Amino acid sequence: MAPKKKEHSIDVRSQVIQHFLNGDSYTDIVDKVLIPRPTIVSIVQKYKKSKCVLNISGRGRKRKTTVAVDRIIRRKIKVDRRKSATAVKIEIEKELGVVIHANTVRNRLHEIGLYGRVARKKPYVNKVNRAKRIAYAKMMIQKSSDYWKHVLWSDESKFNLFGSDGKVMVWRSRSEEYEPICTVPTVKHNGGNVMVWGCFSRSGVGNLFFIDNIMDRFCYREILQKNLLQSAMKLGLTRSLVFQHDNDPKHTAKIVKDWLNGKKIEVLKWPASSPDLNPIEHVWDELERRMKKHHPSNKEELKKALLQEWNGIGDDVTEKLVDSVPNRLYECIRMQGYPTRY
């Protein structure tokens, strides 16, 4: 006989038993509750044996672990989120003499909402920079939404012709995706074939410039000379421009500062290790997603495709990203300066 796929609800079973106790025949019960006769017979026979409509407790396989062992399993994972289920299994067997399977460990963790997931890669932020990030966020969160409309966001990025990503598994709940213990610290620009400089504001994207030479302070000043004011004019920011770039040494070099001061360009003060506060990081993500349909075989084809997709990014994307800045600042404060989900 094939196993049952599901049981009827307690209300339905109670109704069947009540009709049976009232002296109704199986045929009468079928007509009243509209359930097949074999099912009626099965429900009644089960009631005769157990004298209970509910399922008898204790059915099914017994748990291999006690409450105390469950607690130890959970504690081991919460102390070290990168520990594997197999490692926990071995430790439990050595320390407590309880023989269990690695799947049992996984099941106990699933019960409290922890699942094995690839750790998110986020930049390492030390204690000093966390304090600076919090101070910056508390100061800038007071700015009006109109202020951010005048900011020209900029950054450099690299795009690969080929590449692969390593994976690190951690145990976490859904809400712990960006907790420091569940992310993998990483650094920016990890390989690539074409390096670009780009900028954008709420009203759209500016110029995309390909960097073919060694990127130093002289090269960076030349990029700004050729693209900054031109992009600002294109985006309508000539009268109230606030320029943003990070604290890379070539960005803060004296010749760059002198050029910006000479052009009377206001520079947005920026905390270190804060790519998550810069919405242009998501512009790079958008550009990378759009590049997936292209399959360039050399740098020239890659450049052509990048420029085509960059110019295709509309203000619907840039408006949404700039409008997210206040939320980014709030998240930075909430995370106490650690990397946020952005």
Kinemage of the C-alpha trace (Angstrom):
@kinemage 1
@onewidth
@group {chain A} dominant
@subgroup {mainchain}
@vectorlist {calphas} color= white
{ca met a 1} P 0.000 0.000 0.000
{ca ala a 2} L 1.320 3.417 -0.931
{ca pro a 3} L 2.041 5.770 2.005
{ca lys a 4} L -0.367 8.593 2.735
{ca lys a 5} L 0.579 11.908 1.199
{ca lys a 6} L -1.227 13.973 3.825
{ca glu a 7} L -3.723 13.763 6.672
{ca his a 8} L -7.064 15.477 6.962
{ca ser a 9} L -7.360 18.295 9.454
{ca ile a 10} L -8.327 17.663 13.061
{ca asp a 11} L -11.678 19.391 12.444
{ca val a 12} L -12.548 16.996 9.625
{ca arg a 13} L -11.470 13.956 11.630
{ca ser a 14} L -13.453 15.162 14.640
{ca gln a 15} L -16.532 15.570 12.451
{ca val a 16} L -16.158 12.007 11.118
{ca ile a 17} L -15.771 10.556 14.629
{ca gln a 18} L -18.748 12.543 15.918
{ca his a 19} L -20.969 11.072 13.195
{ca phe a 20} L -19.603 7.609 14.019
{ca leu a 21} L -20.384 8.038 17.711
{ca asn a 22} L -23.888 9.183 16.803
{ca gly a 23} L -24.424 5.777 15.203
{ca asp a 24} L -24.204 6.836 11.553
{ca ser a 25} L -23.106 4.201 9.060
{ca tyr a 26} L -20.027 4.611 6.889
{ca thr a 27} L -22.266 5.341 3.894
{ca asp a 28} L -24.105 8.081 5.798
{ca ile a 29} L -20.838 9.646 6.934
{ca val a 30} L -19.552 9.669 3.338
{ca asp a 31} L -22.652 11.568 2.216
{ca lys a 32} L -22.329 14.095 5.054
{ca val a 33} L -18.616 14.916 4.955
{ca leu a 34} L -17.920 14.083 1.266
{ca ile a 35} L -14.813 11.983 1.963
{ca pro a 36} L -14.095 8.610 0.274
{ca arg a 37} L -15.257 5.572 2.218
{ca pro a 38} L -11.744 4.046 2.684
{ca thr a 39} L -10.653 7.296 4.339
{ca ile a 40} L -13.668 7.202 6.683
{ca val a 41} L -12.841 3.612 7.626
{ca ser a 42} L -9.205 4.506 8.275
{ca ile a 43} L -10.112 7.447 10.539
{ca val a 44} L -12.589 5.353 12.533
{ca gln a 45} L -10.213 2.407 12.933
{ca lys a 46} L -7.461 4.733 14.145
{ca tyr a 47} L -9.866 6.203 16.676
{ca lys a 48} L -10.862 2.759 17.923
{ca lys a 49} L -7.212 1.902 18.610
{ca ser a 50} L -6.092 5.165 20.182
{ca lys a 51} L -9.371 6.553 21.550
{ca cys a 52} L -8.083 9.931 20.367
{ca val a 53} L -8.676 12.095 17.304
{ca leu a 54} L -5.297 13.788 17.604
{ca asn a 55} L -2.028 12.199 16.507
{ca ile a 56} L -0.282 10.306 19.264
{ca ser a 57} L 2.833 12.088 20.479
{ca gly a 58} L 6.131 10.320 19.970
{ca arg a 59} L 5.512 9.192 16.421
{ca gly a 60} L 8.472 9.174 14.089
{ca arg a 61} L 12.177 8.778 14.671
{ca lys a 62} L 13.512 9.908 18.062
{ca arg a 63} L 15.907 12.862 18.204
{ca lys a 64} L 19.555 11.878 18.485
{ca thr a 65} L 20.400 14.968 20.531
{ca thr a 66} L 19.151 16.342 23.818
{ca val a 67} L 18.337 19.978 24.540
{ca ala a 68} L 21.781 20.397 26.118
{ca val a 69} L 23.567 18.984 23.050
{ca asp a 70} L 21.484 21.204 20.768
{ca arg a 71} L 22.581 24.201 22.807
{ca ile a 72} L 26.263 23.217 22.542
{ca ile a 73} L 25.982 22.790 18.748
{ca arg a 74} L 24.486 26.246 18.364
{ca arg a 75} L 27.063 27.814 20.661
{ca lys a 76} L 29.974 26.331 18.693
{ca ile a 77} L 28.677 27.806 15.431
{ca lys a 78} L 27.882 31.214 16.913
{ca val a 79} L 31.450 31.408 18.242
{ca asp a 80} L 32.951 30.446 14.854
{ca arg a 81} L 30.646 31.036 11.880
{ca arg a 82} L 33.111 29.402 9.472
{ca lys a 83} L 33.194 26.057 11.254
{ca ser a 84} L 31.785 23.212 9.171
{ca ala a 85} L 29.021 20.865 10.282
{ca thr a 86} L 31.471 17.966 10.017
{ca ala a 87} L 33.922 19.703 12.371
{ca val a 88} L 31.146 20.266 14.922
{ca lys a 89} L 30.099 16.610 14.605
{ca ile a 90} L 33.635 15.434 15.377
{ca glu a 91} L 33.946 17.779 18.364
{ca ile a 92} L 30.603 16.607 19.802
{ca glu a 93} L 31.658 12.963 19.487
{ca lys a 94} L 35.022 13.622 21.193
{ca glu a 95} L 33.740 15.882 23.963
{ca leu a 96} L 30.359 14.308 24.754
{ca gly a 97} L 30.550 10.832 23.307
{ca val a 98} L 27.373 11.448 21.292
{ca val a 99} L 27.537 9.903 17.824
{ca ile a 100} L 25.618 11.996 15.318
{ca his a 101} L 25.674 12.725 11.600
{ca ala a 102} L 26.766 16.044 10.091
{ca asn a 103} L 23.210 16.424 8.761
{ca thr a 104} L 21.967 16.357 12.343
{ca val a 105} L 24.170 19.366 13.074
{ca arg a 106} L 22.763 21.130 10.010
{ca asn a 107} L 19.197 20.343 11.050
{ca arg a 108} L 19.739 21.795 14.529
{ca leu a 109} L 21.115 24.986 12.986
{ca his a 110} L 18.248 25.192 10.520
{ca glu a 111} L 15.853 25.084 13.470
{ca ile a 112} L 17.199 28.439 14.697
{ca gly a 113} L 17.373 29.990 11.210
{ca leu a 114} L 21.059 29.460 10.412
{ca tyr a 115} L 21.960 28.219 6.929
{ca gly a 116} L 25.243 27.698 5.108
{ca arg a 117} L 25.743 30.632 2.747
{ca val a 118} L 28.614 32.223 0.827
{ca ala a 119} L 30.100 35.002 2.950
{ca arg a 120} L 29.715 38.471 1.466
{ca lys a 121} L 33.005 40.216 0.651
{ca lys a 122} L 33.324 43.610 2.293
{ca pro a 123} L 36.305 45.966 2.806
{ca tyr a 124} L 38.093 45.687 6.141
{ca val a 125} L 37.385 48.704 8.391
{ca asn a 126} L 39.559 49.215 11.462
{ca lys a 127} L 38.441 50.827 14.719
{ca val a 128} L 39.716 54.316 13.853
{ca asn a 129} L 37.984 54.361 10.482
{ca arg a 130} L 34.763 53.046 11.991
{ca ala a 131} L 34.708 56.053 14.304
{ca lys a 132} L 35.347 58.386 11.343
{ca arg a 133} L 32.557 56.759 9.338
{ca ile a 134} L 30.089 57.235 12.183
{ca ala a 135} L 31.095 60.888 12.633
{ca tyr a 136} L 30.736 61.526 8.899
{ca ala a 137} L 27.349 59.825 8.730
{ca lys a 138} L 25.986 61.761 11.711
{ca met a 139} L 27.160 65.039 10.182
{ca met a 140} L 25.965 64.421 6.610
{ca ile a 141} L 22.626 62.824 7.462
{ca gln a 142} L 21.454 66.319 8.396
{ca lys a 143} L 21.833 67.466 4.779
{ca ser a 144} L 18.685 68.007 2.746
{ca ser a 145} L 17.851 65.888 -0.274
{ca asp a 146} L 18.496 68.936 -2.473
{ca tyr a 147} L 22.153 68.970 -1.380
{ca trp a 148} L 22.817 65.524 -2.836
{ca lys a 149} L 21.457 66.604 -6.231
{ca his a 150} L 24.554 68.775 -6.680
{ca val a 151} L 27.135 66.113 -5.846
{ca leu a 152} L 29.214 64.643 -8.671
{ca trp a 153} L 30.245 61.138 -7.574
{ca ser a 154} L 33.430 59.674 -9.049
{ca asp a 155} L 35.607 56.596 -8.811
{ca glu a 156} L 37.833 54.221 -10.734
{ca ser a 157} L 37.059 50.606 -11.498
{ca lys a 158} L 38.460 47.663 -13.428
{ca phe a 159} L 36.649 45.315 -15.770
{ca asn a 160} L 37.845 41.860 -16.699
{ca leu a 161} L 37.788 39.964 -19.894
{ca phe a 162} L 37.892 36.726 -17.884
{ca gly a 163} L 37.802 35.941 -14.186
{ca ser a 164} L 36.409 33.824 -11.368
{ca asp a 165} L 35.284 34.388 -7.781
{ca gly a 166} L 36.321 32.364 -4.736
{ca lys a 167} L 33.665 31.357 -2.183
{ca val a 168} L 33.732 31.167 1.585
{ca met a 169} L 30.887 29.401 3.403
{ca val a 170} L 29.506 30.710 6.716
{ca trp a 171} L 26.529 29.895 8.916
{ca arg a 172} L 24.115 32.821 9.212
{ca ser a 173} L 20.483 33.759 9.405
{ca arg a 174} L 18.798 35.850 6.714
{ca ser a 175} L 19.171 39.041 8.728
{ca glu a 176} L 22.924 38.524 9.321
{ca glu a 177} L 23.996 38.766 5.686
{ca tyr a 178} L 26.205 41.827 6.244
{ca glu a 179} L 27.250 41.271 9.861
{ca pro a 180} L 31.077 41.505 10.215
{ca ile a 181} L 31.333 37.888 11.412
{ca cys a 182} L 29.546 36.715 8.277
{ca thr a 183} L 31.444 38.702 5.624
{ca val a 184} L 34.898 38.264 4.049
{ca pro a 185} L 37.176 41.344 4.146
{ca thr a 186} L 38.547 42.215 0.721
{ca val a 187} L 40.268 45.046 -1.099
{ca lys a 188} L 39.246 46.964 -4.190
{ca his a 189} L 40.513 46.389 -7.759
{ca asn a 190} L 41.334 42.686 -7.452
{ca gly a 191} L 42.587 42.153 -11.006
{ca gly a 192} L 41.222 43.183 -14.388
{ca asn a 193} L 42.158 44.182 -17.896
{ca val a 194} L 40.666 47.636 -18.453
{ca met a 195} L 40.691 50.425 -15.882
{ca val a 196} L 38.220 53.307 -16.151
{ca trp a 197} L 37.359 56.536 -14.377
{ca gly a 198} L 33.741 57.619 -14.321
{ca cys a 199} L 31.403 60.070 -12.645
{ca phe a 200} L 27.679 60.629 -12.283
{ca ser a 201} L 25.102 62.738 -10.504
{ca arg a 202} L 21.417 62.380 -9.824
{ca ser a 203} L 20.607 63.691 -13.300
{ca gly a 204} L 22.684 61.103 -15.180
{ca val a 205} L 26.138 59.760 -15.981
{ca gly a 206} L 29.122 61.918 -16.893
{ca asn a 207} L 32.184 60.943 -18.882
{ca leu a 208} L 33.743 57.494 -18.863
{ca phe a 209} L 37.515 57.741 -19.309
{ca phe a 210} L 39.800 54.790 -20.090
{ca ile a 211} L 43.106 54.793 -18.202
{ca asp a 212} L 45.858 53.345 -20.356
{ca asn a 213} L 48.860 54.760 -18.488
{ca ile a 214} L 50.107 54.250 -14.949
{ca met a 215} L 47.569 55.834 -12.611
{ca asp a 216} L 49.481 58.429 -10.571
{ca arg a 217} L 48.743 61.974 -9.385
{ca phe a 218} L 49.720 63.482 -12.724
{ca cys a 219} L 47.485 61.094 -14.638
{ca tyr a 220} L 44.629 61.757 -12.220
{ca arg a 221} L 44.937 65.523 -12.583
{ca glu a 222} L 44.867 65.116 -16.353
{ca ile a 223} L 41.688 63.027 -16.068
{ca leu a 224} L 40.012 65.770 -14.031
{ca gln a 225} L 41.186 68.472 -16.429
{ca lys a 226} L 39.662 66.651 -19.382
{ca asn a 227} L 36.496 65.283 -17.806
{ca leu a 228} L 35.412 66.929 -14.545
{ca leu a 229} L 34.147 70.318 -15.724
{ca gln a 230} L 32.941 68.825 -18.995
{ca ser a 231} L 30.836 66.274 -17.094
{ca ala a 232} L 29.559 68.944 -14.695
{ca met a 233} L 28.436 71.092 -17.623
{ca lys a 234} L 26.771 68.090 -19.262
{ca leu a 235} L 24.839 67.359 -16.050
{ca gly a 236} L 23.972 70.980 -15.248
{ca leu a 237} L 26.180 71.294 -12.155
{ca thr a 238} L 28.394 74.224 -13.136
{ca arg a 239} L 27.000 76.693 -10.569
{ca ser a 240} L 26.702 74.430 -7.516
{ca leu a 241} L 29.141 71.587 -7.969
{ca val a 242} L 30.237 69.392 -5.053
{ca phe a 243} L 32.870 66.904 -6.183
{ca gln a 244} L 33.295 63.550 -4.462
{ca his a 245} L 36.297 61.271 -4.629
{ca asp a 246} L 37.824 58.965 -2.026
{ca asn a 247} L 41.070 59.353 -0.080
{ca asp a 248} L 43.348 57.518 -2.472
{ca pro a 249} L 46.835 59.130 -2.254
{ca lys a 250} L 46.705 60.298 -5.859
{ca his a 251} L 43.333 61.946 -5.184
{ca thr a 252} L 44.691 63.863 -2.206
{ca ala a 253} L 48.015 64.834 -3.834
{ca lys a 254} L 48.953 68.522 -3.646
{ca ile a 255} L 48.859 69.092 -7.410
{ca val a 256} L 45.311 67.702 -7.513
{ca lys a 257} L 44.193 69.820 -4.561
{ca asp a 258} L 45.782 72.916 -6.125
{ca trp a 259} L 43.940 72.310 -9.392
{ca leu a 260} L 40.588 71.832 -7.641
{ca asn a 261} L 41.151 74.933 -5.509
{ca gly a 262} L 42.134 76.907 -8.572
{ca lys a 263} L 38.853 75.980 -10.232
{ca lys a 264} L 37.000 76.784 -6.961
{ca ile a 265} L 35.481 73.311 -6.843
{ca glu a 266} L 34.067 72.240 -3.492
{ca val a 267} L 35.250 68.751 -2.495
{ca leu a 268} L 33.091 66.527 -0.346
{ca lys a 269} L 34.896 65.372 2.790
{ca trp a 270} L 35.111 61.594 2.639
{ca pro a 271} L 35.804 58.948 5.326
{ca ala a 272} L 38.313 56.178 4.626
{ca ser a 273} L 37.218 52.645 3.709
{ca ser a 274} L 33.727 53.726 2.692
{ca pro a 275} L 32.867 52.431 -0.791
{ca asp a 276} L 29.439 51.415 0.527
{ca leu a 277} L 28.591 55.095 1.090
{ca asn a 278} L 29.416 55.943 -2.522
{ca pro a 279} L 26.491 55.126 -4.844
{ca ile a 280} L 28.815 54.951 -7.847
{ca glu a 281} L 29.760 51.453 -6.670
{ca his a 282} L 26.263 50.394 -7.704
{ca val a 283} L 26.703 52.153 -11.039
{ca trp a 284} L 29.701 49.884 -11.630
{ca asp a 285} L 27.519 46.914 -10.651
{ca glu a 286} L 24.846 48.040 -13.095
{ca leu a 287} L 27.454 48.430 -15.823
{ca glu a 288} L 28.842 44.981 -15.093
{ca arg a 289} L 25.366 43.432 -15.280
{ca arg a 290} L 24.767 45.079 -18.630
{ca met a 291} L 28.115 43.798 -19.863
{ca lys a 292} L 27.087 40.167 -19.365
{ca lys a 293} L 25.419 40.093 -22.761
{ca his a 294} L 28.705 41.120 -24.413
{ca his a 295} L 31.565 38.723 -25.065
{ca pro a 296} L 34.585 40.860 -26.010
{ca ser a 297} L 37.710 39.025 -27.073
{ca asn a 298} L 40.173 41.896 -26.628
{ca lys a 299} L 40.571 45.232 -24.866
{ca glu a 300} L 39.308 47.338 -27.750
{ca glu a 301} L 36.058 45.380 -27.939
{ca leu a 302} L 35.735 45.601 -24.158
{ca lys a 303} L 36.200 49.390 -24.232
{ca lys a 304} L 33.625 49.807 -26.988
{ca ala a 305} L 31.053 47.714 -25.133
{ca leu a 306} L 31.721 49.515 -21.838
{ca leu a 307} L 31.242 52.932 -23.417
{ca gln a 308} L 28.036 51.828 -25.133
{ca glu a 309} L 26.506 50.424 -21.947
{ca trp a 310} L 27.718 53.351 -19.805
{ca asn a 311} L 25.960 55.885 -22.021
{ca gly a 312} L 22.852 53.708 -21.870
{ca ile a 313} L 22.470 54.081 -18.095
{ca gly a 314} L 19.490 56.404 -17.642
{ca asp a 315} L 18.470 58.884 -14.970
{ca asp a 316} L 15.981 56.355 -13.583
{ca val a 317} L 19.005 54.444 -12.265
{ca thr a 318} L 21.034 57.439 -11.097
{ca glu a 319} L 18.098 59.103 -9.326
{ca lys a 320} L 17.371 55.963 -7.338
{ca leu a 321} L 21.016 55.577 -6.329
{ca val a 322} L 21.501 59.170 -5.177
{ca asp a 323} L 18.207 59.090 -3.279
{ca ser a 324} L 19.599 56.110 -1.343
{ca val a 325} L 22.421 58.179 0.209
{ca pro a 326} L 20.486 59.144 3.401
{ca asn a 327} L 19.630 55.477 3.927
{ca arg a 328} L 23.290 54.552 3.473
{ca leu a 329} L 24.264 57.044 6.178
{ca tyr a 330} L 21.592 55.706 8.511
{ca glu a 331} L 22.800 52.130 7.935
{ca cys a 332} L 26.386 53.186 8.673
{ca ile a 333} L 25.290 54.565 12.048
{ca arg a 334} L 23.167 51.489 12.782
{ca met a 335} L 26.078 49.163 11.942
{ca gln a 336} L 28.390 51.194 14.220
{ca gly a 337} L 30.755 52.002 11.370
{ca tyr a 338} L 31.073 48.456 10.015
{ca pro a 339} L 30.373 47.845 6.290
{ca thr a 340} L 26.687 48.084 5.443
{ca arg a 341} L 24.482 46.054 3.116
{ca tyr a 342} L 25.056 48.566 0.299
